[in-house]
Amino acid sequence: MSSCTDLLHLNEKEVFKVIKAGLPSGARETRNILEIQDNVLYVWNADKCCVLTFNIAAARGKPGEEISYQTLQPTDSPIFEVTNVLINETATQLALWGRLGIALMELPKRWGKDAVFKDGKKIILCTNHNFGDFGATTEIQRTRWHPGSTNDSHLLILTSENSFRLYQCELGDAPRLIKCWKVGRAPSSSPSKIPDFTSLGETAVDFDFATPTLRKPEMFADKTTDEIKETINWNQIEWPILVLRGNGEVLIVRGNVLLENYGTPVVLGSLSMYPSTDDNYGIDSCSIMCLQTTPPIVVIAMCTGKIYHAILLREISDDDDDDRKTWSQYGSNYSLHTPDDALYVYECVELELGLLFTDDDKKYNCPIHLHCDKGNKSRYFCSHNAGIHMVSLPMVSQLEEFVYDNNENYLPSLLNQSILQYLFSTRTKHTNVDEPTPILGFGLLQEPCILISLLHTGVVIDLSVIDLYYLPRIEQLEPVVNTTKKVNKEPFDVYIKKLLRREVSQPITKIGTRTMSLSESLELLYHATNIFRTQHFVRHDKVREEISKKVRALKALKNHLLKELDTLTEIKNLKQTAERLAERYEDIKDKQEELASRAREVLRLVDYKEPSMTSVERAEAQELQKMKVKIEDMKIRLEQLKKKVPQQTMLTNGIETNGKGKEIVFTRNQEETTKENLYQMTKNIKNLSDQVKQIKAEISLSYITKQ
């Protein structure tokens, strides 16, 4: 593979070799079995019925090293054909859906080196829930995670019966249906040659969420931004839903669908599109996408390759206009109300579906799938059977300047047309019409942005795309509503019965006694053979393939469970061994403490019953005896001094009395002699006091040593 189309050398990685070997056979339409979230690639492996994960950022940061992939094995593999992989924003749940059902898989935690799942475990068993109670003839048109869910657990599904189903998918619990409402009549299954609304394109084919709005904006007309933030709550915020029909009409659904007690959402009639055209901007619409700008930019794609860019704004209505009044259709069960919004189309771009060398070449038509760029609102991508396009929108940056600069003299210019880039093509004019060339996977790796695509041949294309616009703004999400309604899972045998159900059968021929000619017999034989080939054998082959796929998935799950059982058994044995060792350790520790206590008691008793003293102890005893004698002598001297205190007091008082009557005059020699005697007496008294204190301290220390 050339480096210009494989910058990261992904085709050399082991995970993409496994993906290539397990690609589904017979895929004719573009799908998306690949998703990238938080630099981790998730891809569905139809052969093993599991999800393979690969850290793209680690592969980009370590080009010379081999990065191992991990396998997320669902506990109950889907029985339908998975055509799309959809992960929520918090990367906690992964939705695997196809036309006939949905499987919701809980993703494990990430930690360790390179933030891998469960510290790099090779195969991880993940809890999943399959739910498909949509009816035998009902198919899924589109599935999206609701952006207003506070815990990112609400899944909105559009079915072929023109109805919405909102499920709450909490971690650790089965999905629950909390709300269901219609946006049109259910298609009729009766065989009739009269065209019904399905053939006229009145079936909803796609939907997307517009920017959040206030339910009653007139309540906050006279308030400032800070006052609005203080008084607003989640119940007053709603996420409008734009619904696209096959004939190009766009419906809008208003109401906070996440609130269970809010009631049925209001379905408003088709939005007016300006400027008006005769064909109402196409009759073969296939995809719609709303860019989260202010005001929102709506992208509508046609199977012919035309794409319309429109701005969703409030419509200026005339009170005298009779066409603006509320109207209802389809009887009393389904009503459409006049919307207050309109789509103002400002440009139309046309994709080149395949490399058509001249204008006379026959054009190729196919459904176009729109992909937004989460890192950049000013561009989006289109994947189809002929390759992938990138569309850049200069209008986004102009709207940003118009809204945030508050410049009344500035208006967005329509001279800067959108830029189309045909990133790569899978078809030319020489490609057969019946030859399938779909795109099987599409993902974007951010910072820097790298497009990763999986082709129908199993080859991986990774291209670096250049961004010339701004970074995104963080939006707030809607609150979560709890519910208790459970979703039932379709059993595998019921699914097999559905596959074996056929529309045409070959009855037993009873033509009476009339003999048939050879040509009639041959024609009947050809007819019966054709019916068996188209209605019986094909379905049996499909059932055999589904059963084989189920068997392979169960075998893989069994092998994984056996390995997990061995691991858990080993862990259990280690735990039991650890518990036994802990018990033995506690017993040994208690015994050791008991023996140590007994040894201390024995030593104490031996020391207590010693019959004679040592020489050191005898010397200390003699010293203590001498100190005791000194103490007694000092006590006698102290008593004598205490007895002399009254005499000295009386003498002092007498001297003071005599001194008052007669003044005594000392000579200089007498004064110096008296001072010297007093100083000497003070010094002697201080020495005696120090000796007494020292003797007391020695006596106390010797007593403590003896004890």
Secondary structure, 3 states (H helix, E strand, C coil): CCCCCECCCHHHCHHHHHHHHCCCCCCCCCCECEEEECCEEEEEECCCCEEEEEEHHHHHHCCCCCCCCEEEEECCCCCCCCCEEEECCCCCEEEEECCCCEEEEECCCEECHHHEEHHHCCEEEECEEEECCCCCCCCEEEEEECCCCCCCCEEEEEECCCEEEEEECCCCCCCEEEEEEECCCCCCCCCCCCCCCCCCCCCEEEEEECCCEECCHHHHCCCCHHHHHHHCCHHHEECCEEEEECCCCEEEEECCCCCHHHCCCEEECCCEEECCCCCCCCCCEEEEEEECCCCCEEEEEECCCEEEEEEEEECCCCCCCHHHCCCCCCCCCCCCECCCEEEEEEEEEECCCCECCCCCCCCCCCCCEEEECCCCCCEEEEEECCEEEEEECHHHHHHHHHHHCCCCCCCCCCCCCCEEEEEEECCECCCCCCCCCCEEEEEEECCCCEEEEEECCCCEEEEECCCCCCCCCCCCCCCCCCCCCCCCCCCHHHHHHHHHCCCCCCCCCCCCCCCCCHHHHHHHHHHHHHHHHHHHHHHHHHHHHHHHHHHHHHHHHHHHHHHHHHHHHHHHHHHHHHHHHHHHHHHHHHHHHHHHHHHHHHHHHHHHCCCCCCHHHHHHHHHHHHHHHHHHHHHHHHHHHHHHHHHHHHHHHHHHHHHHHCCCCCCHHHHHHHHHHHHHHHHHHHHHHHHHHHHHHHHHHHHHHHC
